[in-house]
Amino acid sequence: MADEGDILTNLDNPAGGANGAAEQPAAGIITQYVKDLSVENPNSPDVFQWTDQPKVDVQFNIGAQPKGDQVTEVELKINITATADKGTAYLVELSYCGLIGLRNIPEEQAHAFLFAEAPRILFPFARRVVADAVRDAGFPPLMVDPIDFNGLYAQQLAAKRQQDAAAGGAATGDIAPPAGQA
């Protein structure tokens, strides 16, 4: 390859294959979307007169479903319940998804990407949807605390390996998707 100042004059790549025939590993978000959103404000308008601070419970779960040869839908489910002494202030159930493209990635690494990295990428967008939904229900926006998806994945993997070792079998690497509380 010859350089003339800052200009590239030879773009031939003898190591590269035909266009689109890349053999390098690749992973990325193709698109993301709200699959399902439910917001309930069951005690309105009385709830706006309550003086006690509601207790907010946040639950989340991660799922992945293949949608094609190299495409998987990763679903981040977030369920939020805010309750006070007088009853439920609001409920938010969100299913936020992303279509993830994976090419030339070993199964173990693909599993880690789908259940740790992809949810980490999707979370800030799901968090904004939750904040807007709570605000639109008449409450101050709820900013869900960040979730360490990579840490939870490693924790789930270690627990699965320990369970396999206790059962006398070899660790298979298959783990249930992380689920937990924030």
N, C-alpha and C positions, 0 to 999 in steps of 0.2 A: 504494500500500500504506500503510495507516495503522497506526501504532503506538500502543498505549495502555500506557504503562509498558514492561514487558518482554513484553507479549502481542501477538502478530501477529494482526490481525483480518481481513486480506484475503489469501487464499492464491491468488488467481487469478494465473496466469502466462500472459499473452497470447502470449508468444513460444514457449511450450512446445507440443509436439505431444501426441497422445494417449499415454496411459500405455503404455510399452514401445516407443514410436516415436522414441526418442532419436536425434538425429542427431550428437551429440557423439562424438568418438573414445573408445573404451573398450577396455581390455585388463586381464585379470586371471586369476588362478589359480582354476579351477573346483574342482579336486580334485587331490590328489597321492597317489602310491602306489608301493609296491615291486612292480615287474613281475617281476623275477627276482633271486634272491639265491643265491649258491653260496659255501659256506665249506668249505675243505679244510684238514685238519691231517694231511698224509700221513705224517709221521714221529713221530706220537705213539705211545707216551708218551716215547720216547727224546729227543725235541726238548726236553723240559723239563729235561733234564740237561745240555744244551749250555751252554757258558759264554761263547761268543763272541756278540757283538751281531749280529743279523741286518741285512742290507742290505735296505731297503724300497724297492721300485720302484712308483710310482703312475702309472698311465696313465688318461686319460679321453678321452671322445668325446661329442659332442652330435649328436643327430638330431632331426628334426621330421617328423611325418607328419600330414597333414590327416585329421580324423575326422568332419568335417561342414562345413557352410557357414561357420560362424564359430568352429569348434573345432579346435584342433591339439594333438596329443600331442607334448610335448617330452620326449626321453629323454636322461638323463644317465647314461652308462655309466662306471663306475669299476672298474678292474682293479688289484688290489694283489697283489704277490708279495714275500714276505719270505724271503730266502735267507741261509744261513750256509755256512761252509766244509764242513759235514757234509751239507748238503742243503737242501731247502725246509722252512721253518718253517711257513708258512701261505700260502694263496691265498684271496683274496676277490674275487668278481665280482658287482657290483651293477648292476642296471638300475633306476634310480629315475626315475619319470615324473610329469609333471603335465599335466593337461588345461588348455589355455590358451584362453580366450575372447577373440576379437579382433573389434571392430566398428568400421567406418568409419575404418580406419587404412590409409594408403597402403602399398603393397607394400614399399617400401624400409624404412619404419619398422617394419612388421610383421616383416620378416626380421631386423632388428636386435633387436627385442624377443624373438623366438623363439630366437635364437642367442646373445644376450648377457645380456639382462635376466632372462628366464625361468630360465636355468640358475643365475644369481646368486641368485635367490629360492629355488630348489630345493636348492641346494648345502648349506646348513646342516642340512637334514633328512637328506639322503643321508650327510653326514658323521657324523651321530649313528648311523645304521644301520650304517655301517662300524665305528665305535668299539665299538658293542655286539656286532657279529659277531666282531670280533677278541677282545674280552673273553670272549665266550662260548666261543671256541675255546681259552681257557686262557692267553691272553697279556695283557699290559697293553693297555688300550684305545689304539687308534691314532687320534690326532687329526690328520687330514689338513690340511695347511696350506691357508689360504684361496687361492682361485684368482681372478685378475683376469679375469673373463670379458669385460668390456667392453674391456679392453686387448687381449686376445687377438683379439677380434672386429675391432677397429680394425687390428690388425697383419695379420690375414688379408685384410681388405678392401684395405689398402695393397698387400700382396703381389699380390693379384689384379689390381689396377689397373696395377701395374708390369708384370706379366706380359702383360696385354692391350696395354699401350703398346709393349712390346718386340715383340709379335707384329704390331704395326701396326694393330690394331683398337681400337675405342673401348671403354672400360670399360662393361660391361653392368650391373654392380652385383651379378651373381650370384657368390657365393663359396661355396666348400665350407665346411661347418660346421667351427668351430675344433676342433682336436684337439691334444693336447700332453701334456706331463709336468708334474708338480708335485713 
